[in-house]
Amino acid sequence: MSDHARTTGPMLASPRCGAKIRSGGSCRSPAVRGKRRCRMHGGAPGSGAPRGNQNARRHGLFTGEAIAERQQIRDLLGEARKLLETMK
């Protein structure tokens, strides 16, 4: 048995990243310690969007007001469907 085979056991037993990759499979790289993703998929410090990223709010589709408005519309449409069903 070579020295290399003895030292790779912990790395092979470590949790895997599991992020979905372009080919449709999952990433096989080891996850960063204490994280669920590898260094390439967001486990590294400093990865991800900056705090207070204003570009994320450009269109306003996911503001609290917009979400509440869409929920009200869904509720209203549901009530209208029920009313139409009772009229048949």
N, CA, C and O atoms as a GROMACS GRO file, in nm:
protein
  352
    1MET      N    1   0.085  -0.118   0.000
    1MET     CA    2   0.000   0.000   0.000
    1MET      C    3   0.089   0.124   0.000
    1MET      O    4   0.183   0.134   0.079
    2SER      N    5   0.061   0.217  -0.087
    2SER     CA    6   0.145   0.336  -0.097
    2SER      C    7   0.106   0.438   0.010
    2SER      O    8  -0.002   0.432   0.068
    3ASP      N    9   0.196   0.531   0.033
    3ASP     CA   10   0.173   0.636   0.132
    3ASP      C   11   0.057   0.726   0.089
    3ASP      O   12  -0.018   0.777   0.172
    4HIS      N   13   0.043   0.746  -0.042
    4HIS     CA   14  -0.063   0.832  -0.094
    4HIS      C   15  -0.202   0.774  -0.063
    4HIS      O   16  -0.293   0.848  -0.026
    5ALA      N   17  -0.218   0.647  -0.078
    5ALA     CA   18  -0.348   0.584  -0.055
    5ALA      C   19  -0.391   0.598   0.091
    5ALA      O   20  -0.511   0.604   0.120
    6ARG      N   21  -0.296   0.603   0.182
    6ARG     CA   22  -0.330   0.617   0.323
    6ARG      C   23  -0.372   0.759   0.359
    6ARG      O   24  -0.448   0.778   0.454
    7THR      N   25  -0.325   0.858   0.285
    7THR     CA   26  -0.354   0.997   0.322
    7THR      C   27  -0.475   1.054   0.250
    7THR      O   28  -0.517   1.165   0.282
    8THR      N   29  -0.534   0.982   0.155
    8THR     CA   30  -0.648   1.036   0.081
    8THR      C   31  -0.782   0.996   0.142
    8THR      O   32  -0.886   1.047   0.100
    9GLY      N   33  -0.783   0.909   0.239
    9GLY     CA   34  -0.908   0.864   0.299
    9GLY      C   35  -0.996   0.974   0.353
    9GLY      O   36  -1.114   0.979   0.318
   10PRO      N   37  -0.944   1.065   0.438
   10PRO     CA   38  -1.029   1.172   0.491
   10PRO      C   39  -1.087   1.263   0.382
   10PRO      O   40  -1.202   1.306   0.391
   11MET      N   41  -1.007   1.291   0.278
   11MET     CA   42  -1.057   1.377   0.170
   11MET      C   43  -1.169   1.307   0.093
   11MET      O   44  -1.268   1.370   0.056
   12LEU      N   45  -1.153   1.179   0.069
   12LEU     CA   46  -1.255   1.104  -0.004
   12LEU      C   47  -1.382   1.087   0.078
   12LEU      O   48  -1.491   1.073   0.022
   13ALA      N   49  -1.370   1.087   0.209
   13ALA     CA   50  -1.486   1.069   0.297
   13ALA      C   51  -1.555   1.201   0.330
   13ALA      O   52  -1.660   1.201   0.393
   14SER      N   53  -1.496   1.314   0.288
   14SER     CA   54  -1.555   1.444   0.323
   14SER      C   55  -1.684   1.468   0.246
   14SER      O   56  -1.702   1.411   0.139
   15PRO      N   57  -1.774   1.551   0.300
   15PRO     CA   58  -1.900   1.580   0.230
   15PRO      C   59  -1.873   1.649   0.097
   15PRO      O   60  -1.779   1.728   0.084
   16ARG      N   61  -1.957   1.620   0.000
   16ARG     CA   62  -1.941   1.676  -0.134
   16ARG      C   63  -2.027   1.800  -0.151
   16ARG      O   64  -2.123   1.821  -0.077
   17CYS      N   65  -1.992   1.882  -0.248
   17CYS     CA   66  -2.061   2.010  -0.272
   17CYS      C   67  -2.206   1.987  -0.314
   17CYS      O   68  -2.296   2.035  -0.246
   18GLY      N   69  -2.231   1.916  -0.421
   18GLY     CA   70  -2.366   1.885  -0.464
   18GLY      C   71  -2.435   1.994  -0.543
   18GLY      O   72  -2.553   1.980  -0.575
   19ALA      N   73  -2.365   2.104  -0.577
   19ALA     CA   74  -2.428   2.208  -0.659
   19ALA      C   75  -2.455   2.151  -0.798
   19ALA      O   76  -2.380   2.068  -0.848
   20LYS      N   77  -2.564   2.197  -0.860
   20LYS     CA   78  -2.598   2.150  -0.993
   20LYS      C   79  -2.503   2.214  -1.094
   20LYS      O   80  -2.485   2.336  -1.094
   21ILE      N   81  -2.442   2.133  -1.180
   21ILE     CA   82  -2.350   2.186  -1.279
   21ILE      C   83  -2.416   2.190  -1.416
   21ILE      O   84  -2.526   2.138  -1.433
   22ARG      N   85  -2.351   2.253  -1.512
   22ARG     CA   86  -2.412   2.277  -1.643
   22ARG      C   87  -2.453   2.150  -1.715
   22ARG      O   88  -2.553   2.150  -1.788
   23SER      N   89  -2.380   2.043  -1.696
   23SER     CA   90  -2.413   1.919  -1.765
   23SER      C   91  -2.534   1.849  -1.701
   23SER      O   92  -2.581   1.748  -1.753
   24GLY      N   93  -2.582   1.901  -1.589
   24GLY     CA   94  -2.701   1.847  -1.525
   24GLY      C   95  -2.670   1.762  -1.403
   24GLY      O   96  -2.760   1.735  -1.323
   25GLY      N   97  -2.546   1.720  -1.387
   25GLY     CA   98  -2.508   1.640  -1.271
   25GLY      C   99  -2.483   1.728  -1.150
   25GLY      O  100  -2.524   1.845  -1.148
   26SER      N  101  -2.417   1.672  -1.050
   26SER     CA  102  -2.385   1.752  -0.932
   26SER      C  103  -2.234   1.760  -0.916
   26SER      O  104  -2.161   1.670  -0.957
   27CYS      N  105  -2.188   1.868  -0.856
   27CYS     CA  106  -2.046   1.893  -0.834
   27CYS      C  107  -1.991   1.788  -0.738
   27CYS      O  108  -2.053   1.757  -0.637
   28ARG      N  109  -1.875   1.735  -0.771
   28ARG     CA  110  -1.814   1.630  -0.689
   28ARG      C  111  -1.701   1.682  -0.601
   28ARG      O  112  -1.636   1.604  -0.533
   29SER      N  113  -1.677   1.813  -0.603
   29SER     CA  114  -1.569   1.870  -0.522
   29SER      C  115  -1.605   1.864  -0.374
   29SER      O  116  -1.722   1.868  -0.338
   30PRO      N  117  -1.504   1.855  -0.288
   30PRO     CA  118  -1.534   1.855  -0.144
   30PRO      C  119  -1.585   1.991  -0.098
   30PRO      O  120  -1.536   2.094  -0.144
   31ALA      N  121  -1.681   1.990  -0.009
   31ALA     CA  122  -1.737   2.114   0.045
   31ALA      C  123  -1.636   2.181   0.136
   31ALA      O  124  -1.553   2.113   0.198
   32VAL      N  125  -1.643   2.313   0.146
   32VAL     CA  126  -1.557   2.389   0.236
   32VAL      C  127  -1.596   2.354   0.380
   32VAL      O  128  -1.714   2.334   0.408
   33ARG      N  129  -1.501   2.346   0.467
   33ARG     CA  130  -1.529   2.310   0.607
   33ARG      C  131  -1.631   2.404   0.669
   33ARG      O  132  -1.612   2.526   0.667
   34GLY      N  133  -1.738   2.348   0.722
   34GLY     CA  134  -1.842   2.427   0.785
   34GLY      C  135  -1.946   2.481   0.688
   34GLY      O  136  -2.039   2.550   0.730
   35LYS      N  137  -1.932   2.452   0.560
   35LYS     CA  138  -2.026   2.500   0.459
   35LYS      C  139  -2.082   2.380   0.383
   35LYS      O  140  -2.036   2.267   0.403
   36ARG      N  141  -2.179   2.404   0.297
   36ARG     CA  142  -2.238   2.295   0.220
   36ARG      C  143  -2.194   2.297   0.074
   36ARG      O  144  -2.228   2.207  -0.002
   37ARG      N  145  -2.117   2.400   0.033
   37ARG     CA  146  -2.073   2.413  -0.105
   37ARG      C  147  -1.921   2.421  -0.112
   37ARG      O  148  -1.854   2.453  -0.014
   38CYS      N  149  -1.866   2.391  -0.230
   38CYS     CA  150  -1.722   2.397  -0.251
   38CYS      C  151  -1.680   2.542  -0.272
   38CYS      O  152  -1.764   2.632  -0.277
   39ARG      N  153  -1.550   2.565  -0.285
   39ARG     CA  154  -1.500   2.702  -0.302
   39ARG      C  155  -1.545   2.764  -0.432
   39ARG      O  156  -1.552   2.887  -0.442
   40MET      N  157  -1.576   2.682  -0.533
   40MET     CA  158  -1.619   2.734  -0.662
   40MET      C  159  -1.768   2.770  -0.664
   40MET      O  160  -1.811   2.849  -0.748
   41HIS      N  161  -1.846   2.713  -0.574
   41HIS     CA  162  -1.990   2.732  -0.577
   41HIS      C  163  -2.043   2.807  -0.456
   41HIS      O  164  -2.160   2.789  -0.419
   42GLY      N  165  -1.963   2.890  -0.394
   42GLY     CA  166  -2.014   2.978  -0.290
   42GLY      C  167  -1.969   2.947  -0.150
   42GLY      O  168  -2.014   3.013  -0.056
   43GLY      N  169  -1.881   2.849  -0.130
   43GLY     CA  170  -1.836   2.818   0.004
   43GLY      C  171  -1.720   2.905   0.050
   43GLY      O  172  -1.693   2.914   0.170
   44ALA      N  173  -1.651   2.969  -0.044
   44ALA     CA  174  -1.533   3.048  -0.010
   44ALA      C  175  -1.574   3.181   0.052
   44ALA      O  176  -1.680   3.235   0.019
   45PRO      N  177  -1.492   3.235   0.143
   45PRO     CA  178  -1.524   3.366   0.201
   45PRO      C  179  -1.523   3.472   0.092
   45PRO      O  180  -1.437   3.471   0.004
   46GLY      N  181  -1.618   3.563   0.098
   46GLY     CA  182  -1.624   3.670   0.000
   46GLY      C  183  -1.700   3.634  -0.126
   46GLY      O  184  -1.715   3.719  -0.215
   47SER      N  185  -1.747   3.512  -0.137
   47SER     CA  186  -1.822   3.476  -0.257
   47SER      C  187  -1.967   3.518  -0.241
   47SER      O  188  -2.017   3.532  -0.129
   48GLY      N  189  -2.033   3.538  -0.351
   48GLY     CA  190  -2.172   3.581  -0.349
   48GLY      C  191  -2.185   3.730  -0.375
   48GLY      O  192  -2.086   3.799  -0.395
   49ALA      N  193  -2.306   3.776  -0.374
   49ALA     CA  194  -2.333   3.917  -0.403
   49ALA      C  195  -2.287   4.003  -0.286
   49ALA      O  196  -2.290   3.958  -0.171
   50PRO      N  197  -2.245   4.126  -0.313
   50PRO     CA  198  -2.206   4.214  -0.204
   50PRO      C  199  -2.325   4.255  -0.119
   50PRO      O  200  -2.439   4.255  -0.166
   51ARG      N  201  -2.300   4.288   0.007
   51ARG     CA  202  -2.407   4.332   0.096
   51ARG      C  203  -2.467   4.462   0.043
   51ARG      O  204  -2.395   4.550  -0.002
   52GLY      N  205  -2.598   4.473   0.050
   52GLY     CA  206  -2.665   4.594   0.004
   52GLY      C  207  -2.658   4.612  -0.147
   52GLY      O  208  -2.654   4.724  -0.196
   53ASN      N  209  -2.659   4.502  -0.220
   53ASN     CA  210  -2.649   4.506  -0.365
   53ASN      C  211  -2.774   4.571  -0.424
   53ASN      O  212  -2.882   4.512  -0.419
   54GLN      N  213  -2.762   4.690  -0.478
   54GLN     CA  214  -2.876   4.762  -0.533
   54GLN      C  215  -2.922   4.704  -0.665
   54GLN      O  216  -3.038   4.723  -0.704
   55ASN      N  217  -2.834   4.634  -0.737
   55ASN     CA  218  -2.872   4.574  -0.865
   55ASN      C  219  -2.976   4.464  -0.845
   55ASN      O  220  -3.052   4.436  -0.937
   56ALA      N  221  -2.980   4.403  -0.729
   56ALA     CA  222  -3.073   4.295  -0.704
   56ALA      C  223  -3.217   4.347  -0.696
   56ALA      O  224  -3.311   4.269  -0.708
   57ARG      N  225  -3.234   4.476  -0.676
   57ARG     CA  226  -3.368   4.532  -0.659
   57ARG      C  227  -3.409   4.623  -0.774
   57ARG      O  228  -3.493   4.711  -0.758
   58ARG      N  229  -3.350   4.603  -0.888
   58ARG     CA  230  -3.372   4.696  -0.997
   58ARG      C  231  -3.517   4.699  -1.044
   58ARG      O  232  -3.573   4.807  -1.063
   59HIS      N  233  -3.581   4.584  -1.062
   59HIS     CA  234  -3.714   4.583  -1.119
   59HIS      C  235  -3.826   4.583  -1.015
   59HIS      O  236  -3.939   4.616  -1.049
   60GLY      N  237  -3.798   4.547  -0.892
   60GLY     CA  238  -3.897   4.554  -0.786
   60GLY      C  239  -4.000   4.443  -0.784
   60GLY      O  240  -4.103   4.455  -0.717
   61LEU      N  241  -3.975   4.334  -0.857
   61LEU     CA  242  -4.072   4.225  -0.860
   61LEU      C  243  -4.084   4.152  -0.728
   61LEU      O  244  -4.187   4.089  -0.701
   62PHE      N  245  -3.982   4.159  -0.645
   62PHE     CA  246  -3.983   4.079  -0.523
   62PHE      C  247  -3.984   4.165  -0.398
   62PHE      O  248  -3.941   4.121  -0.292
   63THR      N  249  -4.034   4.287  -0.410
   63THR     CA  250  -4.051   4.368  -0.290
   63THR      C  251  -4.172   4.316  -0.214
   63THR      O  252  -4.255   4.245  -0.272
   64GLY      N  253  -4.184   4.349  -0.089
   64GLY     CA  254  -4.296   4.304  -0.008
   64GLY      C  255  -4.429   4.349  -0.066
   64GLY      O  256  -4.527   4.274  -0.066
   65GLU      N  257  -4.432   4.471  -0.115
   65GLU     CA  258  -4.555   4.524  -0.174
   65GLU      C  259  -4.596   4.445  -0.297
   65GLU      O  260  -4.713   4.409  -0.312
   66ALA      N  261  -4.502   4.417  -0.385
   66ALA     CA  262  -4.534   4.345  -0.509
   66ALA      C  263  -4.581   4.204  -0.480
   66ALA      O  264  -4.675   4.155  -0.544
   67ILE      N  265  -4.518   4.138  -0.386
   67ILE     CA  266  -4.558   4.002  -0.350
   67ILE      C  267  -4.699   4.003  -0.290
   67ILE      O  268  -4.781   3.918  -0.324
   68ALA      N  269  -4.727   4.099  -0.202
   68ALA     CA  270  -4.860   4.109  -0.141
   68ALA      C  271  -4.967   4.139  -0.247
   68ALA      O  272  -5.077   4.086  -0.241
   69GLU      N  273  -4.933   4.224  -0.343
   69GLU     CA  274  -5.028   4.258  -0.449
   69GLU      C  275  -5.060   4.135  -0.534
   69GLU      O  276  -5.176   4.112  -0.568
   70ARG      N  277  -4.959   4.057  -0.568
   70ARG     CA  278  -4.982   3.935  -0.647
   70ARG      C  279  -5.066   3.834  -0.568
   70ARG      O  280  -5.148   3.764  -0.626
   71GLN      N  281  -5.045   3.827  -0.438
   71GLN     CA  282  -5.125   3.737  -0.354
   71GLN      C  283  -5.271   3.779  -0.352
   71GLN      O  284  -5.360   3.695  -0.358
   72GLN      N  285  -5.295   3.909  -0.342
   72GLN     CA  286  -5.433   3.960  -0.345
   72GLN      C  287  -5.501   3.928  -0.478
   72GLN      O  288  -5.618   3.890  -0.482
   73ILE      N  289  -5.425   3.943  -0.587
   73ILE     CA  290  -5.481   3.911  -0.720
   73ILE      C  291  -5.515   3.764  -0.730
   73ILE      O  292  -5.621   3.727  -0.782
   74ARG      N  293  -5.426   3.678  -0.679
   74ARG     CA  294  -5.453   3.533  -0.680
   74ARG      C  295  -5.577   3.500  -0.599
   74ARG      O  296  -5.660   3.420  -0.641
   75ASP      N  297  -5.591   3.562  -0.483
   75ASP     CA  298  -5.708   3.538  -0.399
   75ASP      C  299  -5.836   3.583  -0.469
   75ASP      O  300  -5.937   3.512  -0.467
   76LEU      N  301  -5.832   3.700  -0.532
   76LEU     CA  302  -5.947   3.752  -0.603
   76LEU      C  303  -5.986   3.662  -0.720
   76LEU      O  304  -6.104   3.635  -0.742
   77LEU      N  305  -5.886   3.614  -0.794
   77LEU     CA  306  -5.914   3.522  -0.905
   77LEU      C  307  -5.973   3.390  -0.854
   77LEU      O  308  -6.062   3.333  -0.918
   78GLY      N  309  -5.925   3.342  -0.742
   78GLY     CA  310  -5.979   3.220  -0.683
   78GLY      C  311  -6.125   3.236  -0.644
   78GLY      O  312  -6.207   3.147  -0.668
   79GLU      N  313  -6.157   3.351  -0.584
   79GLU     CA  314  -6.296   3.378  -0.547
   79GLU      C  315  -6.385   3.388  -0.671
   79GLU      O  316  -6.499   3.341  -0.671
   80ALA      N  317  -6.332   3.451  -0.777
   80ALA     CA  318  -6.409   3.463  -0.901
   80ALA      C  319  -6.435   3.326  -0.962
   80ALA      O  320  -6.545   3.300  -1.012
   81ARG      N  321  -6.337   3.238  -0.959
   81ARG     CA  322  -6.355   3.102  -1.012
   81ARG      C  323  -6.462   3.026  -0.934
   81ARG      O  324  -6.547   2.959  -0.991
   82LYS      N  325  -6.457   3.040  -0.801
   82LYS     CA  326  -6.557   2.973  -0.718
   82LYS      C  327  -6.697   3.025  -0.748
   82LYS      O  328  -6.792   2.948  -0.754
   83LEU      N  329  -6.708   3.155  -0.766
   83LEU     CA  330  -6.837   3.216  -0.798
   83LEU      C  331  -6.889   3.164  -0.932
   83LEU      O  332  -7.008   3.135  -0.946
   84LEU      N  333  -6.800   3.154  -1.030
   84LEU     CA  334  -6.841   3.102  -1.162
   84LEU      C  335  -6.884   2.956  -1.152
   84LEU      O  336  -6.978   2.915  -1.220
   85GLU      N  337  -6.818   2.878  -1.070
   85GLU     CA  338  -6.855   2.736  -1.052
   85GLU      C  339  -6.995   2.725  -0.989
   85GLU      O  340  -7.072   2.638  -1.027
   86THR      N  341  -7.027   2.813  -0.894
   86THR     CA  342  -7.159   2.806  -0.831
   86THR      C  343  -7.270   2.853  -0.923
   86THR      O  344  -7.386   2.815  -0.905
   87MET      N  345  -7.237   2.935  -1.023
   87MET     CA  346  -7.336   2.987  -1.117
   87MET      C  347  -7.372   2.884  -1.224
   87MET      O  348  -7.475   2.898  -1.289
   88LYS      N  349  -7.291   2.783  -1.244
   88LYS     CA  350  -7.318   2.683  -1.348
   88LYS      C  351  -7.440   2.600  -1.318
   88LYS      O  352  -7.475   2.512  -1.397
   0.00000   0.00000   0.00000
